[in-house]
């Protein structure tokens, strides 16, 4: 699995309203053309609400070590 650049990742969340659920992030990322590597990582996120883009970055960082 390739490392995910948090800055690049955020471009796939254009249009997301925070707080956002995992399913919202995954749906928007797919609509915005995210690759399989990113969607695979997003599917592993906990079923939480993420308050900010920084919270998403932190959660993804825990998975994508």
mmCIF file of the N, C-alpha and C atoms, coordinates in Angstrom:
data_MODEL
# 
_entry.id   MODEL 
# 
loop_
_atom_site.group_PDB 
_atom_site.id 
_atom_site.type_symbol 
_atom_site.label_atom_id 
_atom_site.label_alt_id 
_atom_site.label_comp_id 
_atom_site.label_asym_id 
_atom_site.label_entity_id 
_atom_site.label_seq_id 
_atom_site.pdbx_PDB_ins_code 
_atom_site.Cartn_x 
_atom_site.Cartn_y 
_atom_site.Cartn_z 
_atom_site.occupancy 
_atom_site.B_iso_or_equiv 
_atom_site.pdbx_formal_charge 
_atom_site.auth_seq_id 
_atom_site.auth_comp_id 
_atom_site.auth_asym_id 
_atom_site.auth_atom_id 
_atom_site.pdbx_PDB_model_num 
ATOM 1   N N  . UNK A 1 1  ? 0.842   -1.172 0.000  1.00 0.00 ? 1  UNK A N  1 
ATOM 2   C CA . UNK A 1 1  ? 0.000   0.000  0.000  1.00 0.00 ? 1  UNK A CA 1 
ATOM 3   C C  . UNK A 1 1  ? 0.896   1.246  0.000  1.00 0.00 ? 1  UNK A C  1 
ATOM 4   N N  . UNK A 1 2  ? 0.639   2.124  -0.931 1.00 0.00 ? 2  UNK A N  1 
ATOM 5   C CA . UNK A 1 2  ? 1.424   3.363  -1.042 1.00 0.00 ? 2  UNK A CA 1 
ATOM 6   C C  . UNK A 1 2  ? 1.005   4.343  0.050  1.00 0.00 ? 2  UNK A C  1 
ATOM 7   N N  . UNK A 1 3  ? 1.969   5.134  0.500  1.00 0.00 ? 3  UNK A N  1 
ATOM 8   C CA . UNK A 1 3  ? 1.665   6.175  1.487  1.00 0.00 ? 3  UNK A CA 1 
ATOM 9   C C  . UNK A 1 3  ? 0.719   7.192  0.872  1.00 0.00 ? 3  UNK A C  1 
ATOM 10  N N  . UNK A 1 4  ? -0.174  7.682  1.692  1.00 0.00 ? 4  UNK A N  1 
ATOM 11  C CA . UNK A 1 4  ? -1.139  8.682  1.240  1.00 0.00 ? 4  UNK A CA 1 
ATOM 12  C C  . UNK A 1 4  ? -0.682  10.053 1.705  1.00 0.00 ? 4  UNK A C  1 
ATOM 13  N N  . UNK A 1 5  ? -0.582  10.966 0.762  1.00 0.00 ? 5  UNK A N  1 
ATOM 14  C CA . UNK A 1 5  ? -0.214  12.343 1.066  1.00 0.00 ? 5  UNK A CA 1 
ATOM 15  C C  . UNK A 1 5  ? -1.462  13.056 1.593  1.00 0.00 ? 5  UNK A C  1 
ATOM 16  N N  . UNK A 1 6  ? -1.416  13.557 2.846  1.00 0.00 ? 6  UNK A N  1 
ATOM 17  C CA . UNK A 1 6  ? -2.616  14.176 3.418  1.00 0.00 ? 6  UNK A CA 1 
ATOM 18  C C  . UNK A 1 6  ? -3.112  15.395 2.653  1.00 0.00 ? 6  UNK A C  1 
ATOM 19  N N  . UNK A 1 7  ? -2.209  16.152 2.079  1.00 0.00 ? 7  UNK A N  1 
ATOM 20  C CA . UNK A 1 7  ? -2.626  17.330 1.316  1.00 0.00 ? 7  UNK A CA 1 
ATOM 21  C C  . UNK A 1 7  ? -3.330  16.905 0.032  1.00 0.00 ? 7  UNK A C  1 
ATOM 22  N N  . UNK A 1 8  ? -2.758  15.925 -0.649 1.00 0.00 ? 8  UNK A N  1 
ATOM 23  C CA . UNK A 1 8  ? -3.390  15.403 -1.867 1.00 0.00 ? 8  UNK A CA 1 
ATOM 24  C C  . UNK A 1 8  ? -4.741  14.774 -1.541 1.00 0.00 ? 8  UNK A C  1 
ATOM 25  N N  . UNK A 1 9  ? -4.799  14.070 -0.409 1.00 0.00 ? 9  UNK A N  1 
ATOM 26  C CA . UNK A 1 9  ? -6.029  13.379 -0.019 1.00 0.00 ? 9  UNK A CA 1 
ATOM 27  C C  . UNK A 1 9  ? -7.181  14.372 0.133  1.00 0.00 ? 9  UNK A C  1 
ATOM 28  N N  . UNK A 1 10 ? -6.904  15.548 0.693  1.00 0.00 ? 10 UNK A N  1 
ATOM 29  C CA . UNK A 1 10 ? -7.969  16.512 0.956  1.00 0.00 ? 10 UNK A CA 1 
ATOM 30  C C  . UNK A 1 10 ? -8.663  16.998 -0.316 1.00 0.00 ? 10 UNK A C  1 
ATOM 31  N N  . UNK A 1 11 ? -7.975  16.949 -1.449 1.00 0.00 ? 11 UNK A N  1 
ATOM 32  C CA . UNK A 1 11 ? -8.641  17.395 -2.679 1.00 0.00 ? 11 UNK A CA 1 
ATOM 33  C C  . UNK A 1 11 ? -9.804  16.484 -3.061 1.00 0.00 ? 11 UNK A C  1 
ATOM 34  N N  . UNK A 1 12 ? -9.760  15.248 -2.610 1.00 0.00 ? 12 UNK A N  1 
ATOM 35  C CA . UNK A 1 12 ? -10.853 14.317 -2.894 1.00 0.00 ? 12 UNK A CA 1 
ATOM 36  C C  . UNK A 1 12 ? -12.059 14.541 -1.994 1.00 0.00 ? 12 UNK A C  1 
ATOM 37  N N  . UNK A 1 13 ? -11.902 15.369 -0.970 1.00 0.00 ? 13 UNK A N  1 
ATOM 38  C CA . UNK A 1 13 ? -13.001 15.657 -0.063 1.00 0.00 ? 13 UNK A CA 1 
ATOM 39  C C  . UNK A 1 13 ? -13.673 16.991 -0.368 1.00 0.00 ? 13 UNK A C  1 
ATOM 40  N N  . UNK A 1 14 ? -13.385 17.543 -1.535 1.00 0.00 ? 14 UNK A N  1 
ATOM 41  C CA . UNK A 1 14 ? -14.013 18.802 -1.924 1.00 0.00 ? 14 UNK A CA 1 
ATOM 42  C C  . UNK A 1 14 ? -15.533 18.624 -1.900 1.00 0.00 ? 14 UNK A C  1 
ATOM 43  N N  . UNK A 1 15 ? -16.204 19.502 -1.162 1.00 0.00 ? 15 UNK A N  1 
ATOM 44  C CA . UNK A 1 15 ? -17.659 19.440 -1.051 1.00 0.00 ? 15 UNK A CA 1 
ATOM 45  C C  . UNK A 1 15 ? -18.153 18.764 0.219  1.00 0.00 ? 15 UNK A C  1 
ATOM 46  N N  . UNK A 1 16 ? -17.253 18.164 0.997  1.00 0.00 ? 16 UNK A N  1 
ATOM 47  C CA . UNK A 1 16 ? -17.654 17.504 2.242  1.00 0.00 ? 16 UNK A CA 1 
ATOM 48  C C  . UNK A 1 16 ? -18.015 18.560 3.285  1.00 0.00 ? 16 UNK A C  1 
ATOM 49  N N  . UNK A 1 17 ? -19.115 18.345 3.967  1.00 0.00 ? 17 UNK A N  1 
ATOM 50  C CA . UNK A 1 17 ? -19.532 19.207 5.067  1.00 0.00 ? 17 UNK A CA 1 
ATOM 51  C C  . UNK A 1 17 ? -19.144 18.511 6.369  1.00 0.00 ? 17 UNK A C  1 
ATOM 52  N N  . UNK A 1 18 ? -18.380 19.208 7.211  1.00 0.00 ? 18 UNK A N  1 
ATOM 53  C CA . UNK A 1 18 ? -17.959 18.645 8.494  1.00 0.00 ? 18 UNK A CA 1 
ATOM 54  C C  . UNK A 1 18 ? -18.883 19.113 9.588  1.00 0.00 ? 18 UNK A C  1 
ATOM 55  N N  . UNK A 1 19 ? -19.145 18.266 10.588 1.00 0.00 ? 19 UNK A N  1 
ATOM 56  C CA . UNK A 1 19 ? -18.605 16.925 10.776 1.00 0.00 ? 19 UNK A CA 1 
ATOM 57  C C  . UNK A 1 19 ? -19.144 15.968 9.717  1.00 0.00 ? 19 UNK A C  1 
ATOM 58  N N  . UNK A 1 20 ? -18.290 15.004 9.351  1.00 0.00 ? 20 UNK A N  1 
ATOM 59  C CA . UNK A 1 20 ? -18.622 14.065 8.283  1.00 0.00 ? 20 UNK A CA 1 
ATOM 60  C C  . UNK A 1 20 ? -18.431 12.635 8.749  1.00 0.00 ? 20 UNK A C  1 
ATOM 61  N N  . UNK A 1 21 ? -19.343 11.784 8.358  1.00 0.00 ? 21 UNK A N  1 
ATOM 62  C CA . UNK A 1 21 ? -19.242 10.354 8.659  1.00 0.00 ? 21 UNK A CA 1 
ATOM 63  C C  . UNK A 1 21 ? -18.297 9.694  7.659  1.00 0.00 ? 21 UNK A C  1 
ATOM 64  N N  . UNK A 1 22 ? -17.784 8.545  8.042  1.00 0.00 ? 22 UNK A N  1 
ATOM 65  C CA . UNK A 1 22 ? -16.899 7.782  7.163  1.00 0.00 ? 22 UNK A CA 1 
ATOM 66  C C  . UNK A 1 22 ? -17.554 7.563  5.795  1.00 0.00 ? 22 UNK A C  1 
ATOM 67  N N  . UNK A 1 23 ? -18.817 7.190  5.778  1.00 0.00 ? 23 UNK A N  1 
ATOM 68  C CA . UNK A 1 23 ? -19.507 6.929  4.508  1.00 0.00 ? 23 UNK A CA 1 
ATOM 69  C C  . UNK A 1 23 ? -19.571 8.174  3.629  1.00 0.00 ? 23 UNK A C  1 
ATOM 70  N N  . UNK A 1 24 ? -19.745 9.341  4.256  1.00 0.00 ? 24 UNK A N  1 
ATOM 71  C CA . UNK A 1 24 ? -19.765 10.598 3.500  1.00 0.00 ? 24 UNK A CA 1 
ATOM 72  C C  . UNK A 1 24 ? -18.412 10.862 2.846  1.00 0.00 ? 24 UNK A C  1 
ATOM 73  N N  . UNK A 1 25 ? -17.348 10.632 3.611  1.00 0.00 ? 25 UNK A N  1 
ATOM 74  C CA . UNK A 1 25 ? -15.993 10.835 3.084  1.00 0.00 ? 25 UNK A CA 1 
ATOM 75  C C  . UNK A 1 25 ? -15.714 9.892  1.928  1.00 0.00 ? 25 UNK A C  1 
ATOM 76  N N  . UNK A 1 26 ? -16.086 8.642  2.109  1.00 0.00 ? 26 UNK A N  1 
ATOM 77  C CA . UNK A 1 26 ? -15.841 7.633  1.073  1.00 0.00 ? 26 UNK A CA 1 
ATOM 78  C C  . UNK A 1 26 ? -16.631 7.949  -0.197 1.00 0.00 ? 26 UNK A C  1 
ATOM 79  N N  . UNK A 1 27 ? -17.882 8.314  -0.041 1.00 0.00 ? 27 UNK A N  1 
ATOM 80  C CA . UNK A 1 27 ? -18.727 8.656  -1.194 1.00 0.00 ? 27 UNK A CA 1 
ATOM 81  C C  . UNK A 1 27 ? -18.149 9.843  -1.966 1.00 0.00 ? 27 UNK A C  1 
ATOM 82  N N  . UNK A 1 28 ? -17.772 10.897 -1.242 1.00 0.00 ? 28 UNK A N  1 
ATOM 83  C CA . UNK A 1 28 ? -17.251 12.094 -1.897 1.00 0.00 ? 28 UNK A CA 1 
ATOM 84  C C  . UNK A 1 28 ? -15.902 11.814 -2.552 1.00 0.00 ? 28 UNK A C  1 
ATOM 85  N N  . UNK A 1 29 ? -15.060 11.042 -1.880 1.00 0.00 ? 29 UNK A N  1 
ATOM 86  C CA . UNK A 1 29 ? -13.756 10.710 -2.452 1.00 0.00 ? 29 UNK A CA 1 
ATOM 87  C C  . UNK A 1 29 ? -13.933 9.958  -3.773 1.00 0.00 ? 29 UNK A C  1 
ATOM 88  N N  . UNK A 1 30 ? -14.856 9.006  -3.800 1.00 0.00 ? 30 UNK A N  1 
ATOM 89  C CA . UNK A 1 30 ? -15.107 8.255  -5.034 1.00 0.00 ? 30 UNK A CA 1 
ATOM 90  C C  . UNK A 1 30 ? -15.642 9.171  -6.129 1.00 0.00 ? 30 UNK A C  1 
ATOM 91  N N  . UNK A 1 31 ? -16.556 10.069 -5.766 1.00 0.00 ? 31 UNK A N  1 
ATOM 92  C CA . UNK A 1 31 ? -17.118 11.003 -6.752 1.00 0.00 ? 31 UNK A CA 1 
ATOM 93  C C  . UNK A 1 31 ? -16.045 11.925 -7.319 1.00 0.00 ? 31 UNK A C  1 
ATOM 94  N N  . UNK A 1 32 ? -15.049 12.242 -6.491 1.00 0.00 ? 32 UNK A N  1 
ATOM 95  C CA . UNK A 1 32 ? -13.987 13.157 -6.905 1.00 0.00 ? 32 UNK A CA 1 
ATOM 96  C C  . UNK A 1 32 ? -12.776 12.441 -7.499 1.00 0.00 ? 32 UNK A C  1 
ATOM 97  N N  . UNK A 1 33 ? -12.914 11.146 -7.780 1.00 0.00 ? 33 UNK A N  1 
ATOM 98  C CA . UNK A 1 33 ? -11.886 10.424 -8.519 1.00 0.00 ? 33 UNK A CA 1 
ATOM 99  C C  . UNK A 1 33 ? -10.768 9.799  -7.706 1.00 0.00 ? 33 UNK A C  1 
ATOM 100 N N  . UNK A 1 34 ? -11.006 9.535  -6.421 1.00 0.00 ? 34 UNK A N  1 
ATOM 101 C CA . UNK A 1 34 ? -9.968  8.909  -5.589 1.00 0.00 ? 34 UNK A CA 1 
ATOM 102 C C  . UNK A 1 34 ? -9.609  7.528  -6.125 1.00 0.00 ? 34 UNK A C  1 
ATOM 103 N N  . UNK A 1 35 ? -8.338  7.186  -5.990 1.00 0.00 ? 35 UNK A N  1 
ATOM 104 C CA . UNK A 1 35 ? -7.892  5.880  -6.467 1.00 0.00 ? 35 UNK A CA 1 
ATOM 105 C C  . UNK A 1 35 ? -8.220  4.783  -5.447 1.00 0.00 ? 35 UNK A C  1 
ATOM 106 N N  . UNK A 1 36 ? -7.970  3.558  -5.855 1.00 0.00 ? 36 UNK A N  1 
ATOM 107 C CA . UNK A 1 36 ? -8.293  2.398  -5.030 1.00 0.00 ? 36 UNK A CA 1 
ATOM 108 C C  . UNK A 1 36 ? -7.493  2.381  -3.728 1.00 0.00 ? 36 UNK A C  1 
ATOM 109 N N  . UNK A 1 37 ? -6.273  2.873  -3.760 1.00 0.00 ? 37 UNK A N  1 
ATOM 110 C CA . UNK A 1 37 ? -5.445  2.921  -2.559 1.00 0.00 ? 37 UNK A CA 1 
ATOM 111 C C  . UNK A 1 37 ? -6.116  3.779  -1.481 1.00 0.00 ? 37 UNK A C  1 
ATOM 112 N N  . UNK A 1 38 ? -6.567  4.958  -1.850 1.00 0.00 ? 38 UNK A N  1 
ATOM 113 C CA . UNK A 1 38 ? -7.218  5.843  -0.884 1.00 0.00 ? 38 UNK A CA 1 
ATOM 114 C C  . UNK A 1 38 ? -8.555  5.271  -0.425 1.00 0.00 ? 38 UNK A C  1 
ATOM 115 N N  . UNK A 1 39 ? -9.363  4.787  -1.328 1.00 0.00 ? 39 UNK A N  1 
ATOM 116 C CA . UNK A 1 39 ? -10.667 4.260  -0.918 1.00 0.00 ? 39 UNK A CA 1 
ATOM 117 C C  . UNK A 1 39 ? -10.500 3.049  -0.006 1.00 0.00 ? 39 UNK A C  1 
ATOM 118 N N  . UNK A 1 40 ? -9.490  2.248  -0.237 1.00 0.00 ? 40 UNK A N  1 
ATOM 119 C CA . UNK A 1 40 ? -9.216  1.097  0.624  1.00 0.00 ? 40 UNK A CA 1 
ATOM 120 C C  . UNK A 1 40 ? -8.896  1.557  2.052  1.00 0.00 ? 40 UNK A C  1 
ATOM 121 N N  . UNK A 1 41 ? -8.095  2.603  2.171  1.00 0.00 ? 41 UNK A N  1 
ATOM 122 C CA . UNK A 1 41 ? -7.755  3.132  3.498  1.00 0.00 ? 41 UNK A CA 1 
ATOM 123 C C  . UNK A 1 41 ? -8.990  3.735  4.151  1.00 0.00 ? 41 UNK A C  1 
ATOM 124 N N  . UNK A 1 42 ? -9.773  4.486  3.408  1.00 0.00 ? 42 UNK A N  1 
ATOM 125 C CA . UNK A 1 42 ? -10.976 5.107  3.972  1.00 0.00 ? 42 UNK A CA 1 
ATOM 126 C C  . UNK A 1 42 ? -11.961 4.053  4.484  1.00 0.00 ? 42 UNK A C  1 
ATOM 127 N N  . UNK A 1 43 ? -12.044 2.925  3.803  1.00 0.00 ? 43 UNK A N  1 
ATOM 128 C CA . UNK A 1 43 ? -12.936 1.850  4.233  1.00 0.00 ? 43 UNK A CA 1 
ATOM 129 C C  . UNK A 1 43 ? -12.518 1.276  5.583  1.00 0.00 ? 43 UNK A C  1 
ATOM 130 N N  . UNK A 1 44 ? -11.258 1.452  5.957  1.00 0.00 ? 44 UNK A N  1 
ATOM 131 C CA . UNK A 1 44 ? -10.750 0.938  7.230  1.00 0.00 ? 44 UNK A CA 1 
ATOM 132 C C  . UNK A 1 44 ? -10.956 1.919  8.389  1.00 0.00 ? 44 UNK A C  1 
ATOM 133 N N  . UNK A 1 45 ? -11.404 3.118  8.105  1.00 0.00 ? 45 UNK A N  1 
ATOM 134 C CA . UNK A 1 45 ? -11.629 4.102  9.174  1.00 0.00 ? 45 UNK A CA 1 
ATOM 135 C C  . UNK A 1 45 ? -12.736 3.620  10.105 1.00 0.00 ? 45 UNK A C  1 
ATOM 136 N N  . UNK A 1 46 ? -12.685 4.053  11.365 1.00 0.00 ? 46 UNK A N  1 
ATOM 137 C CA . UNK A 1 46 ? -13.783 3.712  12.274 1.00 0.00 ? 46 UNK A CA 1 
ATOM 138 C C  . UNK A 1 46 ? -15.066 4.407  11.832 1.00 0.00 ? 46 UNK A C  1 
ATOM 139 N N  . UNK A 1 47 ? -16.191 3.866  12.235 1.00 0.00 ? 47 UNK A N  1 
ATOM 140 C CA . UNK A 1 47 ? -17.498 4.441  11.876 1.00 0.00 ? 47 UNK A CA 1 
ATOM 141 C C  . UNK A 1 47 ? -17.827 5.621  12.775 1.00 0.00 ? 47 UNK A C  1 
ATOM 142 N N  . UNK A 1 48 ? -16.950 6.600  12.770 1.00 0.00 ? 48 UNK A N  1 
ATOM 143 C CA . UNK A 1 48 ? -17.100 7.792  13.593 1.00 0.00 ? 48 UNK A CA 1 
ATOM 144 C C  . UNK A 1 48 ? -17.482 8.974  12.722 1.00 0.00 ? 48 UNK A C  1 
ATOM 145 N N  . UNK A 1 49 ? -17.807 10.068 13.397 1.00 0.00 ? 49 UNK A N  1 
ATOM 146 C CA . UNK A 1 49 ? -17.937 11.360 12.711 1.00 0.00 ? 49 UNK A CA 1 
ATOM 147 C C  . UNK A 1 49 ? -16.607 12.072 12.873 1.00 0.00 ? 49 UNK A C  1 
ATOM 148 N N  . UNK A 1 50 ? -16.138 12.670 11.818 1.00 0.00 ? 50 UNK A N  1 
ATOM 149 C CA . UNK A 1 50 ? -14.883 13.412 11.834 1.00 0.00 ? 50 UNK A CA 1 
ATOM 150 C C  . UNK A 1 50 ? -15.228 14.887 11.816 1.00 0.00 ? 50 UNK A C  1 
ATOM 151 N N  . UNK A 1 51 ? -14.738 15.594 12.826 1.00 0.00 ? 51 UNK A N  1 
ATOM 152 C CA . UNK A 1 51 ? -15.100 16.994 13.016 1.00 0.00 ? 51 UNK A CA 1 
ATOM 153 C C  . UNK A 1 51 ? -14.425 17.936 12.027 1.00 0.00 ? 51 UNK A C  1 
ATOM 154 N N  . UNK A 1 52 ? -13.204 17.589 11.607 1.00 0.00 ? 52 UNK A N  1 
ATOM 155 C CA . UNK A 1 52 ? -12.406 18.472 10.754 1.00 0.00 ? 52 UNK A CA 1 
ATOM 156 C C  . UNK A 1 52 ? -11.578 17.648 9.771  1.00 0.00 ? 52 UNK A C  1 
ATOM 157 N N  . UNK A 1 53 ? -11.057 18.291 8.729  1.00 0.00 ? 53 UNK A N  1 
ATOM 158 C CA . UNK A 1 53 ? -10.129 17.590 7.837  1.00 0.00 ? 53 UNK A CA 1 
ATOM 159 C C  . UNK A 1 53 ? -8.897  17.071 8.586  1.00 0.00 ? 53 UNK A C  1 
ATOM 160 N N  . UNK A 1 54 ? -8.452  17.801 9.598  1.00 0.00 ? 54 UNK A N  1 
ATOM 161 C CA . UNK A 1 54 ? -7.287  17.352 10.380 1.00 0.00 ? 54 UNK A CA 1 
ATOM 162 C C  . UNK A 1 54 ? -7.589  16.040 11.102 1.00 0.00 ? 54 UNK A C  1 
ATOM 163 N N  . UNK A 1 55 ? -8.818  15.867 11.567 1.00 0.00 ? 55 UNK A N  1 
ATOM 164 C CA . UNK A 1 55 ? -9.206  14.626 12.231 1.00 0.00 ? 55 UNK A CA 1 
ATOM 165 C C  . UNK A 1 55 ? -9.162  13.449 11.253 1.00 0.00 ? 55 UNK A C  1 
ATOM 166 N N  . UNK A 1 56 ? -9.549  13.699 10.016 1.00 0.00 ? 56 UNK A N  1 
ATOM 167 C CA . UNK A 1 56 ? -9.468  12.649 8.987  1.00 0.00 ? 56 UNK A CA 1 
ATOM 168 C C  . UNK A 1 56 ? -8.006  12.311 8.724  1.00 0.00 ? 56 UNK A C  1 
ATOM 169 N N  . UNK A 1 57 ? -7.174  13.335 8.579  1.00 0.00 ? 57 UNK A N  1 
ATOM 170 C CA . UNK A 1 57 ? -5.746  13.102 8.347  1.00 0.00 ? 57 UNK A CA 1 
ATOM 171 C C  . UNK A 1 57 ? -5.138  12.252 9.455  1.00 0.00 ? 57 UNK A C  1 
ATOM 172 N N  . UNK A 1 58 ? -5.488  12.563 10.698 1.00 0.00 ? 58 UNK A N  1 
ATOM 173 C CA . UNK A 1 58 ? -4.953  11.821 11.839 1.00 0.00 ? 58 UNK A CA 1 
ATOM 174 C C  . UNK A 1 58 ? -5.392  10.363 11.796 1.00 0.00 ? 58 UNK A C  1 
ATOM 175 N N  . UNK A 1 59 ? -6.672  10.128 11.534 1.00 0.00 ? 59 UNK A N  1 
ATOM 176 C CA . UNK A 1 59 ? -7.189  8.754  11.477 1.00 0.00 ? 59 UNK A CA 1 
ATOM 177 C C  . UNK A 1 59 ? -6.553  7.965  10.338 1.00 0.00 ? 59 UNK A C  1 
ATOM 178 N N  . UNK A 1 60 ? -6.411  8.595  9.184  1.00 0.00 ? 60 UNK A N  1 
ATOM 179 C CA . UNK A 1 60 ? -5.781  7.925  8.042  1.00 0.00 ? 60 UNK A CA 1 
ATOM 180 C C  . UNK A 1 60 ? -4.326  7.629  8.358  1.00 0.00 ? 60 UNK A C  1 
ATOM 181 N N  . UNK A 1 61 ? -3.656  8.552  9.032  1.00 0.00 ? 61 UNK A N  1 
ATOM 182 C CA . UNK A 1 61 ? -2.264  8.354  9.408  1.00 0.00 ? 61 UNK A CA 1 
ATOM 183 C C  . UNK A 1 61 ? -2.067  7.153  10.316 1.00 0.00 ? 61 UNK A C  1 
ATOM 184 N N  . UNK A 1 62 ? -3.048  6.875  11.171 1.00 0.00 ? 62 UNK A N  1 
ATOM 185 C CA . UNK A 1 62 ? -2.975  5.712  12.056 1.00 0.00 ? 62 UNK A CA 1 
ATOM 186 C C  . UNK A 1 62 ? -3.074  4.409  11.270 1.00 0.00 ? 62 UNK A C  1 
ATOM 187 N N  . UNK A 1 63 ? -3.822  4.417  10.197 1.00 0.00 ? 63 UNK A N  1 
ATOM 188 C CA . UNK A 1 63 ? -3.990  3.227  9.360  1.00 0.00 ? 63 UNK A CA 1 
ATOM 189 C C  . UNK A 1 63 ? -2.835  3.078  8.391  1.00 0.00 ? 63 UNK A C  1 
ATOM 190 N N  . UNK A 1 64 ? -2.411  4.187  7.830  1.00 0.00 ? 64 UNK A N  1 
ATOM 191 C CA . UNK A 1 64 ? -1.457  4.201  6.718  1.00 0.00 ? 64 UNK A CA 1 
ATOM 192 C C  . UNK A 1 64 ? -0.029  4.439  7.220  1.00 0.00 ? 64 UNK A C  1 
ATOM 193 N N  . UNK A 1 65 ? 0.408   3.625  8.165  1.00 0.00 ? 65 UNK A N  1 
ATOM 194 C CA . UNK A 1 65 ? 1.758   3.779  8.726  1.00 0.00 ? 65 UNK A CA 1 
ATOM 195 C C  . UNK A 1 65 ? 2.786   3.124  7.840  1.00 0.00 ? 65 UNK A C  1 
# 
